[in-house]
Amino acid sequence: MPVTRNLPGPKSRAIIKRDQAVISHSYPRGYPFVMDHGRGTEVWDVDGNRFLDFAAGIAVVSTGHSHPRVVKAIQEQAEKFIHISSDFYHPKWVELGEKLNEIAPFMDNAVSFMTNSGTESIEAAIKLARHYTWRTEFIGFLGAFHGRTMGAVAFTASKPIYHRDFYPLMSGVVHAPYPDPYRPFLVQEINEDYGETAVRYIEEQILGHILPPEDVAGILVEPIQGEGGYVVPSPGFFPALRELCDRYNILLIVDEAQSGMGRTGKWWAIEHTGVESDIVCVAKGIASGMPLGVMMAREHVMNWPKGSHGNTYGGNPLVCAAALATLELIEDGYLANATEVGAYTMDVLAEIMSRHPSIGDIRGKGLMIGVEFVKDRQTKEYAEQLRDDIVEAAFQRGLLLLGCGKSTIRIAPPLSVTREEVDAAMLIFDEAISVAEQESHVINAT
């Protein structure tokens, strides 16, 4: 059985104390893990304690920690040159653009604008959409997370803390309900998919009462909500949304920062829907932990002139080298592994759910899996404290997890994870749930 440890250890406590004196308190540290090194799905803290990492740096280290091929690619590039700026050219930048064009989630030629993060990719998409359409307004979704900079945070609607004390935000964003099939609250018509209900709400209520369609530049949406709770929308949602965008000449902008790069068993989560977007925002898993984002658009959409947007570090040679090695590894096996091991993980979680009344829902695709905890399966009342207690109990037993939404835990290990590592992690997860349930006096719910 998993061994409980008294964490953090003395070296970790010392570093945390130093951190508190010099680092911004705005960072939302989950628990006192101080990393020393990692390899694959395993990580060690500075006190020598070993953990299984099923958070992967918020779904970032897609190929595992310090994959030798990624490390080698970075080293080889660093020996040549580390930086040249976006005022000039270099081969890795072009190679990465060519590869992204090859795997783009639309048939048109794809043109890429390289950034440093998902948030910066969103900011670029906002500007491009306004430029291309000559329109100013946008539609986002409740529960969404697109970042914390002033443009991106106007779309973010998962927690009030992201907006508190920062008003006025960027104007021109109206939020619609995201079609969460586990927690529906819009009224469906007979034989209507709940995703279609959400799109009907946009057309009838938002476009019908708030925003003139001819003023809407784009609809920004996550194919699977990340920070909002790993919510997989109802299947009718994206086909109906694409049709709505086409009818009113609105750009469909998908945020694949967390769901892209093979995380769901396909290059892009939007591919599960059979729908093509006009712009896609990329980050997190694209470079195995190196800071890279991309705003990628159909060629005819990326029509802004020279100098209208730019940055210093976007397309940095080190991160491009890491990204090319990452994409090669994903293509060579980790994409298929995400599908296979993801399905296996869902089966294991279903068995765990049968023994734990606090689990209300399990959802996801590939290795983007959410486990939602509730106080009662009938009422679906959120069990936020229980969720937090489970994350802490898992940490004390050697498993790194992260919460999302109000009471969900995300299962998002590196795409290289093995079945044996899943078995070991789920053993800890199972025990952590049992301990937290007992301490909170959870009763059986059916």
Disulfide bonds with the S-S distance in Angstrom:
none
